[in-house]
Amino acid sequence: SGNEMWGGRFAAKPAAIMQAINASIDFDQRLYAEDIAGSKAHAAMLAAKGIIPAADEAEIQRGLDAILAEIEAGSFAFSREREDIHMNVEARLAELIGPAAGRLHTARSRNDQVAVDFRLHVKRALAETDGALGRLIEAFLDRAEEHAETVMPGFTHLQVAQPVTFGHHCLAYVEMFARDRTRCRDAIARMDESPLGAAALAGTGFPVDRHMTAAALGFSGGPTRNSIDSVSDRDFALEFLSVAAIAATHLSRFAEELVIWSTPQFGFVRLSDSFSTGSSIMPQKRNPDAAELVRAKTGRVNGALVSLLTVMKGLPLSYSKDMQEDKEQVFDAIDSLALSLSAAAGMVRDMRVDAGAMRRAAGHGFSTATDLADWLVRELGLPFREAHHVTGRAVALAESAGTGLEDLSLDALRTLHPGITDAVYGVLGVDASVRSRTSFGGTAPANVRREIAAWRERLAAR
Ligand code: ARG
């Protein structure tokens, strides 16, 4: 017959252009291990339930093992005529073991097959993302420990706001990436059900044991409960992309800070040679390319989420071929995120932190103005609003004199409020400022050390 796959019904081969739009083997060959695992579990179940003869099952298992070895050795010839990974494996199985291969697809469709393959793949990607996030968090914790007392300017609106410790700033990222880890786990728990055995969409009349295949494939939630939903659901892919987009967005914000911090104007960090590039024309340049690319990869990941949401939004139940477009987006997001997480961890570990530059910058911009206002409230009993006003005049005075707040003379300060004593100088320095921020979650070095210890314990506990 002219058509290898559907020769019973179809006389002619697909047009070349049809093959170009329809064949997914170029990208879904990435699912080979999951596809073979799914087929092995299915075949074992079919034999256990007496649906296929045990001898045929043994042949099928042997053939599938051989195919796995061929693919891993790079000797498997993927064929576009065979459309996708599922047909490529099955057709090769027929070549290897003959007619017994034809029994494997009993009580199964490519619709539940692709759903189970893809779920397994996405589940693994989430577990790997969780691990990579853990390694990034450890890198941040190490730097936070080193710099628990290093004072830097904290910013709002990218304007100097109040002094903070660099350790505390690192721990802000730890919080963000730790939330991403919990999102990975939540998503895994929700997608941990096997769609295998839903068949095309309606279930099957064969006495299959879906609990058996679910357990064999490591789905702790057992089989999915509705055959229609099983083949039309891509929530698991959307959830992965959502988790990935949020994590990538966190990475992008950090990358943006690295780009800013590594400018000569800031000079807070120097990225290592291994994560920078030079310029082909300007010999002085050190460009933060890795940070910029981490920032840019976020666009791909966020784009993948919007892309798949858009593919899915108009689809009637159950399976439509549109859903084949889920894979390239997800694969690209998996790879982009993994690369970005590794690059970020590398940059955090390797970057040189210039504590002196951070400290100098923290002293600029009247960063301790709030401390002055708080002092007026605490020591002189001023209402905070009035203290804010007095402090504002002190800032104006210092600004016109071209000095910092701590450089104003006591006489000058007393013109603003007669109750001010020279004890006020004790709060105008940046170290005193950060040391005083001991409220729960505040930036004081003692807090930072306590939080680092708590994070290390949490990391060890899992
Ligand atoms: N390659 C297809 C996909 O990725 C497999 C499922 C095909 N099912 C079908 N009824 N054509 O979605």
Boltz pocket constraint, residues with backbone or C-beta under 6 A from the ligand:
constraints:
  - pocket:
      binder: B
      contacts: [[A, 22], [A, 24], [A, 28], [A, 84], [A, 110], [A, 111], [A, 114], [A, 319], [A, 320], [A, 321], [A, 323], [A, 324]]
      max_distance: 6.0
